[in-house]
Amino acid sequence: MERPCPLLTFFSFFFFFFLPCLSCPEYQKQALLQFKSSILAITSSLNYSSDYYDQLQSWNSSSSCCGWVKVECRGIPRVVIGLYLFNLFTGLSPQPQVESTILAPLFHIRSLKNLYISENNIQGEIPGVGFSNLSNLVYLDMSENNFKGSIPLRRDSDLVTVEIAPNPSLSDLHLKSCGLVGEIPKWISNQTGLRFLDLSKNNLRGELPKWFVEMRFESLILSDNEFTGSLSPRLFSGLVLEVLALSRNNFSGELPKNIGFATFLWVLSLKENNFSGPIPHSLVQCQALQLLDLSRNIFSGHFPDFNPDRGLAYIDFSFNDFSGEVPTTFPVRTRFLALGGNKLSGGLPFNLTNLSNLERLELQDNNLTGELPNFLSGISTLQVLNLRNNSFQGSIPQSIFNLYSLRILDVSNNNLTGEIPQESYSLVGMIETPNLPSSIIETNSLYYSVEWFRQEAKALLNYSDLVVNWKKSKQGISTDKLNIYTLALKLLNISGNKLSGKIPTSFGDLENIETLDLSHNKLSGSIPPALTKLQQLTILDVSNNELVGPIPDGGQMGTMVLDPNYFANNSGLCGIQIRVPCPKEQLTLPVKVEEDDHKESWLLWESVWIGYPIGLLLAIRIMLGIGYFTLPPPSNRRHPPQRPIR
């Protein structure tokens, strides 16, 4: 009797018993294919752009769902534990409106631990009954959708039990921008393992429940809601809180004195609420604190004395009720310091130069006096300097243009006098500076992936286009359209002061300028013809000055649409732009741009080289005709024929 082949037995066992364990269950595969068919039914009637990509094209009936993109499987036998179905409709126009019923097939996959369905424009009520089937959920991201209604509640009645996560296994819950209303649901109290909670940009209201503040969150983001009441000291009694973002709510009262006991707190954003009173001294004990935003509240009293060796990089106390002199007791690593919109007085302290990493300094809308000091040029890392709406006087120091990293300079609505510094040509050097200081985002978000922090701080810290703005209110380019890798002077605005003298001809070297506003000063003389070289210029405003002479024509000045109001209240200006004829003695030829000058010079030399020999021959011919030269008579002697050279 023959013995069975061991190798054949092994392969039979492998194919019939082990391989099926490497494939996802058939019912999970069919549920995902049903979900895909619903997606295709939505996208088939829409227009596709070049950015669109069918992210579910690998989903087919002939392969295991464990090999599909956006699907994660684990275990033996293999089961689906993760679905990463965010932003499925990028590149479609118009963006489809997706009903929440499309999620129904996914609720049959009870083994799910990670479910990401953000940014899909899903509408309708949150399907609480369906989510109650997913008892193993650990990470749930439903943010950036259009859900309606309240978060599903766990009712005390035995008749109905509806909630998103019935078992206390949830670790991360993202419900940002889901259209939620009502109060924080009680079932969240059962999520003892919940570490990250984002309920921002909804319409949630009420005070924070007692059980809620006693939970041990690591990251709690409740910004952009309608929460009220004061903050409980219990919120800071634990040692695990790292991120607390409560911006743009209706919280009030004083901050708890034990706020500094949360020693691992490194992001604290309470902006745009109604908090009042002094800043607790314990706040300086937060050794990990890196971002502190208390702006647009009613805080008052003295600033806390921060340890200079702390890592706090972002400080925003703007638009509160602080008074006194400008404080200087900030960490040396501070990069962003905003103290505008308070009642600070006095001059700028020299100790600001100790902040050797400072990139942005905002002191606008205060009662600061004195002259702009020369020591500002010692803060070599400075990119943004905002001193508008104060009472500074004197002239603009020439040394300020030594700040080659400077991108925004705003000293508008002060009492500055004197001429525009001729050193303003250094602005061209600023544009070409290759090594600009890195922003706080590049340094401090490497280990923090929460999208809130990136979006919240990025809008404040990333500037690429150089904007020199001395106007009463900042105008021009939106920061969210700027590219951090492209530096170009786009807007130059020195309006609304008492500057005198002539317009520097060096402004004609700012080749990337689009908006040039010199209005509401006491500038005199003529408009430099060099401005016609500015090929990108679209707005030129010199109104309300003392300028005279013709408005230059030609180049960009001859093609751009000029508003006559931009030249108003200059009694000595003339030109076709304002329909005021110029006297004949003031008429000037249009100034050619530099490229035309090269062409003209090339043609000139070409004409010289062609005309010189022709003129020389013509002159000789005339001289011969009048007998100026006498040619010798031809000789009668014959020359012997030359022998060829061999």
KALINCOR-V183207 format. One record per backbone hydrogen bond with DSSP energy under -0.5 kcal/mol. NH is the residue of the N-H (numbers start at 1). CO is the residue of the C=O. If there is no record, write none. Layout:
NH	CO
NH	CO
This chain:
9	5
10	6
11	7
12	8
13	9
14	10
15	11
16	12
17	13
18	13
19	14
21	18
22	18
22	19
23	20
29	25
30	26
31	27
32	28
33	29
34	30
35	31
36	32
37	33
38	34
39	35
40	36
41	37
42	38
43	39
44	40
45	42
46	43
47	93
49	91
52	49
53	90
55	53
57	54
59	56
60	58
63	60
67	64
68	65
71	68
72	82
74	79
78	21
79	74
81	72
82	72
83	114
84	70
85	83
85	116
87	118
90	87
92	89
93	47
98	96
98	121
99	97
100	123
102	99
103	100
104	101
106	103
107	103
107	104
108	105
109	106
110	108
112	109
113	81
114	81
115	139
116	83
117	115
117	141
119	143
121	144
123	98
124	146
126	148
128	126
131	127
132	128
133	130
134	131
135	133
136	110
137	134
138	113
139	113
140	172
141	115
142	140
142	174
144	176
145	176
145	177
146	122
148	124
149	179
155	153
162	153
163	128
169	167
170	167
171	138
172	138
173	196
174	140
175	173
175	198
177	200
178	175
179	201
181	149
182	203
188	185
189	186
190	187
191	188
192	190
194	191
195	171
196	171
197	219
198	173
199	197
199	221
201	223
202	224
203	180
205	182
206	226
213	209
214	210
215	212
217	215
218	195
219	195
220	243
221	197
222	220
222	245
224	247
225	248
226	204
228	206
229	250
235	232
236	233
237	234
242	218
243	218
244	267
245	220
246	244
246	269
248	271
249	272
250	227
252	229
253	274
259	256
261	258
262	259
263	261
265	262
266	242
267	242
268	291
269	244
270	268
270	293
272	295
273	296
274	251
276	253
277	298
279	302
280	278
283	280
284	281
285	282
286	283
287	285
288	263
289	286
290	266
291	266
292	314
293	268
294	292
294	316
296	318
297	319
298	275
300	277
306	304
306	329
310	307
311	287
313	290
314	290
315	313
315	336
316	292
317	338
319	340
321	299
323	301
324	343
326	345
330	328
332	308
333	310
334	331
335	313
336	313
337	360
338	315
339	337
339	362
341	364
343	322
345	324
346	367
352	349
353	350
354	351
355	352
356	354
357	332
358	355
359	335
360	335
361	384
362	337
363	361
363	386
365	388
366	389
367	344
369	346
372	393
373	371
376	373
377	374
378	375
379	376
380	378
382	379
383	359
384	359
385	408
386	361
387	385
387	410
389	412
391	368
393	370
394	415
397	395
400	397
401	398
402	399
403	400
404	402
406	403
407	383
408	383
409	467
410	385
413	470
413	496
415	392
417	394
420	500
424	421
425	422
426	423
427	424
428	425
430	426
431	427
432	428
433	430
436	434
443	439
444	440
445	441
448	445
453	450
454	450
455	451
456	452
457	453
458	454
459	455
460	457
461	457
462	458
463	461
466	488
467	407
468	491
469	409
469	467
470	468
470	493
481	478
482	479
484	482
486	483
487	485
488	486
490	466
490	488
491	466
492	515
493	468
494	517
496	519
497	520
498	416
500	418
501	522
504	502
507	504
508	505
509	506
510	507
511	509
513	510
514	490
515	490
516	539
517	492
518	516
518	541
520	543
521	544
522	499
524	501
525	546
528	526
531	528
532	529
533	530
534	531
535	533
536	511
537	534
538	514
539	514
541	516
542	540
542	566
544	568
545	569
546	523
548	525
549	572
551	574
552	550
556	532
557	554
558	555
559	556
560	556
562	560
563	561
566	563
567	564
568	565
570	567
572	547
573	570
574	549
575	580
578	575
579	576
580	575
581	579
586	583
587	583
587	584
591	553
597	593
598	594
599	595
600	596
601	597
602	598
603	599
604	600
605	601
606	602
607	603
608	604
609	605
610	606
611	607
612	608
613	609
614	610
615	611
616	612
617	613
618	614
619	615
620	616
621	617
622	618
623	619
624	620
625	621
626	622
627	624
628	623
629	623
